[in-house]
Amino acid sequence: MKEETIFPTTDQASSEVDSRYENPRNYGPMSSCDGHAQITGPCGDTMELWLKIDGDRIAKSSFTTTGCGPSRASGSMATELAVGKTLDAVASIDQAAILKALGGLPEESRHCALLAANTLAAAAEGYRSREKQTETAKCDSCTSTVCGAKEQLADETFEEFMERQELAQRMCRIGHKLLVMSGKGGVGKSTVAVNLAMSLAMDGNRVGLLDVDLHGPSIPQLLGVQSHRVSVEDGMIHPVSISENFKMMSIGLLVDNPSDAVIWRGPRKYGVIRQFLSDVAWGPLDYLVVDAPPGTGDEPLAVAQLVGESSGAILVSTPQELAVADVRRSVTFCREIGLPIVGIVENMSGLACPHCGESVELFGSGGGESLADSMDTSFLGRIPIDPEIIRCGDKGTPYMHVFAHSRAAKCLSEIVEQIHMNLESLDI
């Protein structure tokens, strides 16, 4: 199905993953095994590999990985090369052997073959080490133990395990996940999220915008797509395309009537957010911007737990002390759950008089920057009040798309530049 685009933007070539990567052989955990290892590579991919030994030969092998296509292809090839070989012969299955068997990988993905080779070698060495000890001894030299693998599987069903793996694979195709939060409502958080996402897309990035404000979804209105409905094909939900490189998903696209209230408790909200991440066909993205509801409740906590690596929070405040006090709690929330803080944005920071040009500080000034200083957090910048931002929101047209050369748009662009620098310094 051809997706409708709402706003034209710069053409972006999309890379398709080779079909051989999509259905790897020997994929999935073993309920019992003789050798087992789990390694996380410097790229952030985690590979887990199981061995079943018959005599001195490998009778069966399987793997899982949180990585994308090349990681799955490498793990699959490592297990295929291992089956039937002796433990001594496994040592010859190195990075070069896996690359040769695969017919090569792109330069930037060759490390996946090294991760697969190292995980296979660790699983074999773990088996050797345990054979030298008693049945109940736990080996210190191997990455994991058989009993450890069994305990992991005992903690979750096979279906839960596969769901976790599938979610990790989806998330690894997304470069950066930015959770836009605020301590209280009314600070313009959703407007900031929309225009941040639009600015990133206008720079040529592949961007997804996920609205997890389940009780007050405003993103469809801000983008003018409240009448659109998502499609489902092959068990996957297809988000609405705002432009060729900008996709959006919201609960507001699923309810029959925009005035209907969503009355859900925590567990159901967690399940829906998980589905938005794992069952939506986001495809490869450079950025996923997540608009969270105000506060530090179920929704931001669920997103922080589910998106995994390469995620960070952008906190939105207005200058007055009441908003700043609430954002201070958001800073504490992020630190307690281990979510890196990219920085704080001070929204509604002054109004330029249309007659004399002098700035009128309607809500005071400097609250966001002083909070960043006191909490040892980066200050990303200020966004002034512009009546056109309000009008654009009511019309469903992103402000950055129409007023790209305005003062507020320039401030937003500077904030985006600062976000890029902070992501690099935080190694997110």
N, C-alpha and C positions, 0 to 999 in steps of 0.2 A: 504494500500500500504506500502510495506517495504521500509524504507528510506535507501539510500546508505550512507555509512560512508566512509570518505576520509582518516582519520588518526585514528588508533586504540588507545584507552586509557583505563584508569582504569574503570572497571565495576561499574555502579552506579544503585542501585535499585531505581525505580521510583514508587511513591505512586499514586494510582488511586483514584480519589474522588468517594465516594459512589454514585450510580446512583440516590438515593433518594434526593441528594442535587442539582441535575442539573435542575430539573423542579419543582420548588416550587409552591405551591398553593398560591392564593391571592397575587401574585406578580404584582406590578405596582401602580402608584399613582391614587388617586381619584380626579376628577375635582372639586367636592364639597364634603365637609365633615363637621362633627360636632366636632370632636376631632382630633388633629394633634400634633405630636411631632417629634423632630429630635435630636438624641443624638450621639455624637462621643465617643466611649469607649477608654480606655487607650491603647488598642491594635492598634488604628488607624482606625478601622472599624466605619463607620457611618451608623446608621439605622434610617429610617424614617417610621412612621406608621400613618395610617389614620383610623378613626372610623366614622361609620354612626350610629346614635342613633335613635331608635324608642321607644318612651315612656321612660322607664328606662333601656331598654335592648339594647345590641349592635346587630344591624341588619346586619352589614357588616363591614369587616375590611380588609385592604390591607397594604402592606409594600414594601419597597425597601431597599437594603443595598449595600454598596461598598465592603462588605466582601465576602469571598469565600464560599465554600460548607457548613460548619457548621453554618456560619452566616445566610445563606439563609434558611437552615433547621430550625434554631431556630426562625427566624422571621415568617416563614410559620406556624410553630406549635403554636406560640403565637397567631397569628390571628385566627387560627382554634379553639383554646381553648376559645378565647374571644367571638366568635359569639354565640349569644343566651343567654349569661350570663348577669346578671344585673351589673351595675357599681360597686355595693358593692362587688359582687363576683369576679370581676376582680382582686381585691387585693390578692386573693389566687393563682393567676397565677404567681408564682415566679420562680426563677431559677430551684429549685428542681422539680417543676411541669412540666416544659418544658423538662428537662432532662429525667424525668420518661416517659413522653409521647413519646419522641424520642427513648427511649430504650437506652439512654446514648450517650455520645460523648467522643472522646479521651480526656485525661486529659488536653492537651494543648489547647483544643477548648471549654472547658466548660464555659469560660468567655462569649462566644457568646450567651449562654442561658441567662446569667445575663443581657447582653446588651438588648436582646429582651424583657425580663421582665420589665426592667427599662423604655424602650421606650413605652411599652404598658401602664404602670402605669402613665407615664407622659402625654400621650395622653388623658387618662381618667380624670386625675386631671385637665388638661387644659380645658376640656369640663365643668367640675363642676365649675371651677373658672369663666368661661365666662358666665355661666348661672346665676351667682349671680350679674352680671354687666349688663349694658345696651348693646344693640346690637352693638353699634359702639365703645364701650370701648375696649381698648387693655390691656390684662392681663399681669402683670409683673411677675406673679408667674409661668406661664407655659413656656415651651420651645419655642413654636411658636403659631401663631394664625391662625384661618381659613383663614382670609384675606391674611395672609402671604403665606399660601399654594397656594391660588388662584393667588397671584401676581407672585409666582415662575413659575407656570404653564403658566401664561400669557406671560412670558418672552421668552418661548421656546415652540415649538410644542411638542406633545406627542412623536413623532418619535425622536426628538432631545433629549428629556428627557431620553428615553430608550437607545439611543446611548451613552449618557453620563454615564448611569448606567452600560451598558455593558463594556465600556472602563474601568471604575473604577474596575469592577470585574476582568477583565483580568489583570490589573496592580497589584491588590492585591495578585495575585499568584506569583509575582516576588519580591524577597527579596530586592535587591538593584539595583537602576538604576544609572549608571555612565555615564555622558555625557562628552565625551572627546572633548575638544575644543582647538582652537589656535587663536591667534589674527591675524595671517597671514599665507599664504600658504608656503610650502617648509620646514617646521620644522619637518617633519616626524610624524605628528599627526596620520595618518592612520596606519602607521607601529607600533606606540606605542599602538594604540587601538587593533590591531590584536594580538600583542604579550602579551598584558595585558589580553585579553580574553583567549588566549591559556594557559597562566600561571595559571589563575583561574581554567580553565577546567582540567589541568594536576594535580591540587591539589584536584580533585574529586568533584568540584562544578558543578552544572547544569548552563550552561552559554548560553546566547543568544548574538549575535553581530548584531546590526542593523546599516546599512549604510544609513544615511540620507543626504549624500552629493549627492544631486540629479543631479547636473550638472557635477560632476566629480567623479563618483563612482569608487573607486580603490580597495575596499575590495575584490571583486570577484577575481581580478588579484592576489592580495597578498596571497589569499588562494588557488589559482589554480582551481577555480570553475567557471571561466568566461563562459564556454560552457554549464554549467548546466542551467536548467530552473525549476522553482517552479511548483508544482501541486496544483490544487484547488479541494477540496472535501467537500461536504456538506456546501458550501458557505464559507469555510475557506481556507486561503492560507497556504500551508505547506512549511516552510523554508527548505533550504538545510542543511542537517546534515553533519557537518565536522567530527564529531566523535559521539559516543553514547551520550555524555553529552554536546555537543557543536553544536549550530544551528546558521545559518546566513541568513540574509535577506538583499537584496539590490535592488535598481531600476535597477542595471546592469543585474539582472537575469530576467528582464521583457522585456527589449528592444530587438528587432530582430537583430540589428546590433550594436556591441560594439562602432562603430564610429558614431552612430546616436547621434545628439545633443538633449537634453531635454530642450525645450524652454517653460518654465512655469512662470506665475506670482505668487505672494504670495498666494492668496486664493486657487489655485489649489495645490500648494506645501503643504499647511496646510492640505488639504483634504487627500493627499497621505500619509503624515506622520501619520495622525490620523488612516488611514486604516492599515498602517504597524503595529501600536500598537494594534488596536482593532480586526482586521480581520486576523491576522497571528496566526497560532496555535502554540504559544510559549510553552504552557503548563506551569507547575510549574518550575520556575527558581530561582536559588540563586542570579544570577547577570544578568542584561541586560546592556551590554556595547554599547553605542550609539556613532558612529563616525559622528561628525557634520562637516559641511564645515567650512573653515576659516571665521573669522569675527563674527559679532554679529547681523546677519540678521534674516530672516524669519525662517530658519530651526532650529537653537538652541532655538529661542524663542518659536516656536511651540512645540518642545519636552519638554521644561521646563514647559510649560502650561499644557501639556497633561499627563505626566507621574505621576503626583501627588506626594504622600508622598514617603519617603525613596529614594530620589534622590539627587545627588550631582554632582559637576563639577570637572573634572581633567583637568588642563590647561597645555598645552605643549608649551615650548619655546626652543629656542636655545640661546647660551650665549650672542650673540652680542646685542648691545643696540637697534637696529632697531626692532628685534623680541620682545625684552623685552617691548619696548614702546607699541607695539600692544597688548601684553598680559595684560598690565596694564589696557587697555580699557576693556578687557574681564573680569577682576576682578570687575571693576565698573559695567559692564553689569549684572554679576551674583548677585551682591549686590542690584542693583536696582529692579530686578525681584524676589528677595527673594530665589535664588537658592544657597544652601550651597556650599562652595568651599572646596573640600576634600584636594586639594593641587596642587602644581606646580611641573612639571617634567622638568628638563633641559636636552634636547636631544642633540645629537651630541657634547657631552662635552669632547673634547679631542680625539686624535688618538694615540694609542699605537704604537710606531715604531716597525715594525716586526723584526728589526735587533738588536737594543739596548734595546728595551722595554720602553724607555723614552716616556712620554706623550707629544704630540705636540698639543698645543692649537690653532687649526685652526681658530676658531671663537671667540677667547678670552675665558674667564672663569668667572664663578661666577655670571653671569647676572641673572639667574633664582633664585638663593638663595638670592641675594641682593634684588630682587623684592619682594620675599616672606617676607623678613624682613621688607621692607618699607611699604608693604601693609597689614602687620599683618596677613599673611596667611602661612599655613604650607608648608614647602619645602619637597617634597617627595623623591628627590634624582636625581642623574645624570646618564645618559646612554651614554657611550663612543661610538665613531664611530668604527664600525667594518665592513670591506668590505663584510663579509659574510652576514650581514643584507641586503645589497643591492642585493647580488646574490640570497639570499633566496626569496626576494620580486619579482625578475624577474622570478624565477622558480615557484613561487606560493607555496612555502613551508614555514610555519611559523618558524622563526628563533628559537624560544623557544623550538620547537619540535625537532629540529635537533642539536642545539648547547646548550643544557640545562646546560652544565658545563663550558661554556665560561665566561669571565669576564663580558661582557655586559649582559648575561643571569643572572648572579649572581646579578648584579645591578638591573635588572628588578624584580627579586625575592624579593630583599630588599624593592623595591618600593611597591610591592604588600603587604608585611608585614606592611609597614607604612600605606597603604590605609586601611587595616583591623583595625588598631589601631585608625586611624582618624575617620572612620565610627562609631566606638564604642563611641569615645569621643564626636562626633557631634550628637550622638543618631539618626543616619540615618538608 
